[in-house]
Amino acid sequence: MGKYVLKRVGLMVLSLFIIISVAFFALRLIPGGPYDDDPDLAPEAQAALIARMNLDKPLPVQYVLFIKGILMENNWGASLKLRPGISAFDIIKERVPATMLLNIMSLLISLPLGILAGTLAALYKSKWPDALISVLVILCISVPSFIFATLLQYFPAYRWELFPLLFNATGNTAARLKSMILPVMALSFGPIATVCRYLRGELIETLSSEYMLLARTKGLKRAQAIARHAFRNSCVPLANIIIPMFTNIMGGSLVVETLFSVPGIGTLIVDSINTRDYTVTMAALLFYSFISVMTILIVDLSYGLIDPRIRLGAKGNE
Amino acid sequence: MDNETILSVNDLSISFKTLNGMVRAVRGVSFDLKRGETVAIVGESGSGKSVTIKAVMGILAGNAVIDSGSIMYGGRDLIKASEKDYQSIRGSKIGLIFQDPLSALNPIMKIGRQITEALRLSDPKISRADARKKAVELMESVGITDADRRFDQYPFQFSGGMRQRVVIAIALARDPEILICDEPTTALDVTVQARILDLINEIKQERKLSVIFITHDMGVVANVADRINVMYAGKIVEKGTADEIFLEPAHPYTQALLAAMPDLETSERLMSIPGTPPNMIFPPKGDAFAERNAHALEIDFEEEPPYFKISDTHYAATWALHPKAPKLEMPEVLRNRIARIKEEA
């Protein structure tokens, strides 16, 4: 197990390195530079800044300097434009809590609701609850989160004035939580539908399995048999979709954060790309990549906990 | 063997609702199970044998409809029993062994827990240690060696034959009086098959069980059954003691089945049964087997044959037994084999 974890962590570092490298060169393909359109900056000052940030050197040299900075000094470089001189790493650190709060809350809401809806749909397969849930699922999967965000901003927030239009970063905890409800909802419709659809399929398959029949012929009540034998077995493959789901939520939060002006990484990444603040974009990208590979690692490791066939697989059949 | 009937299926008819229409899976099946005996139901896939026993267990699929008939057990009709009544019968009075042990066990639950789960249903207050002890004893009694260690293992760590033993242990856990075996050896290797059959015979003697044995394999039936019901297209076409069915088969389908069964001595070419079973959405009017029967009479296509009595225990539903019908010639393979068996006896 230890060896396996070590191997996985090694691969993780390798993936991160590849992501950074590709992103570094891709970012520079965007036309323009951080100081191009700044009317306050004299051409000499601009040249001096560019020289100080090493932006005048050839791209490969900049790349080597960037990687060296990370490896040798744990230095992510300073922000070029958004907040000049402030370490990009510190800027990210400041923005992480809002984003993580939003994403984790969305995940925490999506999982139980999705599981509940999926279970209902499976138990009432081909009856009206199943049909109703199926329609909702298709709606939630096919409509992107920013449409939900706009609708939520228009109806509950603007027309009915039930919730604040924008995220309230400065108010007290209650006000902050209240202003988070809409963005979290906007982020959660898709994941709820994904979990629901997936669990419904899995559960229907497990419910018609032979071992469910055996559980019934043992004398278990239907509810008992479902709880003990069908439910857990259907949740194993669910771990599979939590990875893409979490990264999906993160992707959706890029836009949703901007719409609700949540001071999170999503807003930061959009702003930094718009202003060509390369160092901040890189740091934000690295944050997203790190979260993604971490989720994959955690999910892979947790398989063993849920499914003994994977945990004991190495020892094989006897 | 006393002659008390403990389970009696009378004129049972079951249909399945499908998009194409009602499938008449079981059409008027009747048989009795007497205490301590083994009754076999033999037939090819789709003949309705598994559906019949699912009805007995009360685990028919949702689209199944019981059209008529009764299943009498313990003085009541199981068809009219509520789900709650069934709860007190399923597992505790009637146990079931499945066709495919590879998929009958929950793949992510320890073997031991799957057995103790059943024990706990009969005795909810049993302690952990006692349940474990009992389960290990059960496992040993069905021939699982090193049971104490294997208690904590998962199904994927067991071979097919061993898994079938676990399934048997689960079926026996609540000490049922009736054991239903639904093709228990079909999914297993031939060598393992024989051992599982021996085991079933052994536990039947030990625990004085009454057994309903479902199979398509005449060779398997010969080893276990006291009485045999031959099923075709949802009907029992012939019933009799094992000797009667094997030595004096009267229905052309029974004869065809026996003639298709390989054995060690037969040197002639085995017969195969031409054609396929009828579409049960539109069951044939007369004898369902007529289409595949080279010696079918005209009336076989017109009218369903009643049961003709051959002896007190032997009945067959075929017009060939009608006094006016021409005498049915048995296939040569079969005639030779029966002669040989009688000679040896």
Chai-1 contact restraints between the chains, C-beta under 6 A:
chainA,res_idxA,chainB,res_idxB,connection_type,confidence,min_distance_angstrom,max_distance_angstrom,comment,restraint_id
A,E210,B,S103,contact,1.0,0.0,6.0,A-B,restraint_1
A,E210,B,A104,contact,1.0,0.0,6.0,A-B,restraint_2
A,Y211,B,A104,contact,1.0,0.0,6.0,A-B,restraint_3
A,Y211,B,L105,contact,1.0,0.0,6.0,A-B,restraint_4
A,Y211,B,N106,contact,1.0,0.0,6.0,A-B,restraint_5
A,L214,B,A104,contact,1.0,0.0,6.0,A-B,restraint_6
A,R216,B,I59,contact,1.0,0.0,6.0,A-B,restraint_7
A,T217,B,M57,contact,1.0,0.0,6.0,A-B,restraint_8
A,T217,B,R90,contact,1.0,0.0,6.0,A-B,restraint_9
A,T217,B,L96,contact,1.0,0.0,6.0,A-B,restraint_10
A,K218,B,G91,contact,1.0,0.0,6.0,A-B,restraint_11
A,K218,B,A118,contact,1.0,0.0,6.0,A-B,restraint_12
A,G219,B,R90,contact,1.0,0.0,6.0,A-B,restraint_13
A,G219,B,G91,contact,1.0,0.0,6.0,A-B,restraint_14
A,G219,B,S92,contact,1.0,0.0,6.0,A-B,restraint_15
A,G219,B,L121,contact,1.0,0.0,6.0,A-B,restraint_16
A,H229,B,N106,contact,1.0,0.0,6.0,A-B,restraint_17
A,N233,B,I108,contact,1.0,0.0,6.0,A-B,restraint_18
A,D307,B,I108,contact,1.0,0.0,6.0,A-B,restraint_19
A,P308,B,I108,contact,1.0,0.0,6.0,A-B,restraint_20
A,P308,B,Y154,contact,1.0,0.0,6.0,A-B,restraint_21
A,R309,B,F156,contact,1.0,0.0,6.0,A-B,restraint_22
A,E318,B,Q157,contact,1.0,0.0,6.0,A-B,restraint_23
